[in-house]
């Protein structure tokens, strides 16, 4: 549901989706008694980020959003492993789209699958 998220731990950075804030946050957990937010990416008021995954380099994240508006989008984020800064890869988008992300709903995939 929209009330949960799946985090990623990358070194000292705890990366967490926050659906209610439409965001992904990076926390410095080097002192577990005092985690502190170091970065935040907001995806849009109609997005509810949910799952996160990180690539082998530890620098690229993928996040899905079961958008409250029904958009069902996927986004790419960049992580600076030195600072914990998380930024949205604005180049990753549907062709001709005004906003980043790739939409999963209302499209036909090469295998013939249609998500509605």
Secondary structure, DSSP 4 states (H G I P E B T S, - for coil): -TT--B-EEETTEEEEEEGGGTEEEEEE-SSGGG-EEEEEEE--TT--EEEEEE-TTSSEEEEEE--TTS--EEEEEEE-TTT--EEE-TT-B-TT-SSSBEE-TTEE-TTS-EE-
